[in-house]
Amino acid sequence: MSHLTKTNEAFWWSLFSAGGVMAALFLPVMIFVTGFVLPFMMGEDVESQQDRMVSLVTFWPVRLALFGIIFLSSFHCAHRIRHVLMDFGLRWAGVALMICCYGAAAGGAVAAGLILVRL
């Protein structure tokens, strides 16, 4: 009979992986659109660009996509920070690191969700 320990590491690694994919696929597009395309549109003033951005974000599929990107990217970041800190010798504080890192990611995701709902 083997002594297998129950762990939830697979769950955190799946969030890490999904967040990495989201960050790699969608963040460059978001940066390109909001940082280059919208500011350099010819013939539009700043107010009309802001109105266009607000109308885009108030569309519910865009809100849902933004929430998914923020949620998964924050857990990707939390998992990476947790494991870097453990590699630096804080392995003895594994549970505290898990609570701090994933708690911050969850809090950030909840805050992002509330902001997106209130727009």
N, C-alpha and C positions, 0 to 999 in steps of 0.2 A: 504494500500500500504506500503510495507516494504522499508526501506532505506538501500539498499545494497551498499556497497562501492566497487568500482572496485580496485582490487589489483593484483599485479603480483607475490605474494608470492608462489602460486602453482607452477609457473615456476621454481623459485629458489629452492623450496623444492624437485622438481623432479630431478634437477641437483644434489642436495645434496644426494638424495637417490641413483641415478645412480652412482655417484662418490664413495659412500660408498661400493656399491656392487663391482665395479671395483677394488677398493683398497683391499677389503677383498679376492677377488678371484684371482686376477692376480699379485698383488705386491709380495706376498710370493713366488709365483712360479718364478718370475723374480729374486728375491733376491737369491733364492736357486740355480737357474741355473747360474747366473752371479757371485755369491759369493762363491759357493761351487763346483758345477759340473765342470765348465770350468777351474778354477784354479787348481783343483786336478786331472785333466785327466792325466793318466800315459803315459809316453813316448812322451809328446809334450813339446816343449820349448815355451817360452813366445811369440815369434814372430808368431808362427803358431796358438796359441790361439787367438792372436789379429787379425790375418787374418781371422780366423773362425768367430769371433765376427763381424768384419766389413762386411764380406759376408752375415752374418745373417741379419744385420741391413739394408743392401742395398736391401734386398728383399722387394718389396712394400707392401705385406700384413703385414709383421712385422712392417714396418713403420706406416702403418695405425693403427694397434693395439696399438703401442706405443703412437701414437698421441691421440687415444681415451682414453687410460688409464691416460695419463698426463692431458688431457683436463678435463675429468670428476673428477679426483682426486683433481685438483686445485680448481674447483668450490665447491667441497665438503669441502675442507679446508677453502675456503673463507666464505662460509655460516656458518660454525662452528665458525670461529673467529668473524664474525659479530654478531652472537647471543650471544656469550660469552661476548663480549664487551657491548652489550646492557644489558645483565644481571648484569654487573658490574656497571650499572648506566648511561651509555651513550645512553640511549633510546632517549634522546632529539636530538642526532646527527645521527638519523637513516638514513637520506638521504646521509649524508657525509660518513657514514660507508659503506653504500651500494655502493657508487661510488668508494671508496678506495678499499674495499675488492674485489668486482667483477671486478673492473678495473685492479687490480693486477693479478687476476686469468686470465682475458682475455689477458693481456699483456704477461703473462707467457706461455699461450697456443699458442699465436701467435709466440713467440720466439721459443718454442719447435717445432712448425710446420715448421718454416723457417730452423731451424737446421736440422730437419729430411729431408726436401726437398733437402737441399744442400749436404747431404751425398752422 
